[in-house]
Amino acid sequence: MARIKIDIPEKVMATYLVPVRIADINYGNHVGNDAFVSIIHEARMQWLKQYGYTELKIEGIGLIMSDLAIEFKSESFYGDVVEVRLGAGEISRVGFELYYQLFAKRKDENILLANAKTGMVCYDYDAKKVAAIPEKLKTILEDK
């Protein structure tokens, strides 16, 4: 069976801390796969917020996640504070890639929890169609 392999860009645009909540813990007593998606989403929202954006308001357009891949590396537990390192990848006329590395610090050691990638597409929710990347956002992504 082929496994997903995500190559993380070297340049980190930003780093965010997301604490693991008790609601993130599954029956295996560790962070559930779905909770990793929520942690990634939270980091992306924090990144957008630092520029005064939300996923629905970026220079007149919004974003839609077109794809998601996660490469799980290690368990995460209640009490962990997940450090999410965010980087940008390929940029097209209407979309871009965001990459995430998730770490937990335990006993002064950084433990890699997961690598992830999301494909983001710019979308005009009023017109219900794909839209071009706003120039300001493109500049932010290119400064990666």
N, C-alpha and C positions, 0 to 999 in steps of 0.2 A: 504494500500500500504506500503510495506516494504521500509524503508529509509536506505540510506547508513550511516554507522557509522564507522569512521576511528579512531582507537586507536593510538595516537601519542606516539612514544618512548620518554622516559624521557630525554635521553641524546641528546643534540644538538651538531651536528658536527660543524656547522658554521651558521652565521647570515649575511644576505645580505639586502641592501636597494634598492628598485626599485621604482622610482617615477611613479605615474600614469600620463600618457600622455593624451592629449585631444583626440587622436585617440582611446584610450581605452574606451571612454564614448559612451554608446549606446543611443537609443531613449528614454529610461527611465531616462536619465540624471545621470546614475551611471555606474560603470565599468561593461562591458558585460562579460558574462560567458566565451567567447572565449578569452578575454583579461586576465582573471585569468590564463588560460592555458599559455599564453605568459609570464606572470609574473613568473610563476613556471619555465618555460623553461629558462628565463633569470637568475634566481637564480642558477639553475643547471649548466648553462654555467659558471657563476662566480665561483662556487665551483670547477669545473674542471680546470678552468684557473689558480687557485691558485696553482695547482700541475703541471702546464705546459701542460695540456691536452685540447683537444677539444672532441666533441662527435664522431669525425671521427679518432682521433689519441690518443689512449691510449695504449702505449706499443705495437704497431703494430695491434691493433684491434680498432673497433668502437663500438658504442652503438645504440640500437634500443629500443624505448619505446614499450613495449608489452601490457601495460594496464595503465589506468589512472582513478582515482576516485577522485571526489571533493565533499566535504560536505560544502555547502555554509552556512554561519552563519550571515553575516551582509553586508550591502551595502558598497561600496567604491566609492569615488568621486574624481573628478579632484582636484589636489592639495595635495591629500594624498601621503605620502611616505610609501610604503608598506614594512614592516619589515618581511622578510621571514626567518623563522628558519628551518634549514635543518637537518634531522636525517636519520640514516640508519636503516633498518629492516633486514629481513631474507636474507641470502646470500646462493646461491646454487652454483653448479659447473660452470654454465654459466650465472647467473644473480643475481640480487639483488633488494631490495626495497628501495626507497627513500621516506621519509615522509616530508611534508611541513606544517608549520603553518604560516598563513599570518595575520599580525596585522597592524592596523593604529593607530597612536597616535592622539587623539583629546582631547583637554582640559585636558592635563596631564593624560589621561586614555588610556590604551591599549585596543582597540576594536578588538576582534577576527573576522576576515573577512571570513576565510575558513580554513579547514583542507584538505590536499590532499595527495595522494599516487601515485607514479609511479612505475611500474615494468620495470626494465631495463635489457636488454639482451645483452651480448657481442656478437659481430658479426664481422666476417672477410669479409669485403666488396669485397676484391679481389677474394676470394674463394667462395663467396656467400653462406656462411654457419655460423651457430652458433659456437662460440669459447669459450674456457675456460676463466674465469676471470684472468687477469694478476695478478701475485703475489703482485706487488706493490699496485695495486688498492685494492686488497683484504685486504692488511694490513691497508690501509687508512680506509676502511669500518669497519674493525674489531676494530679499535681504537675508535669506536663510544662510 
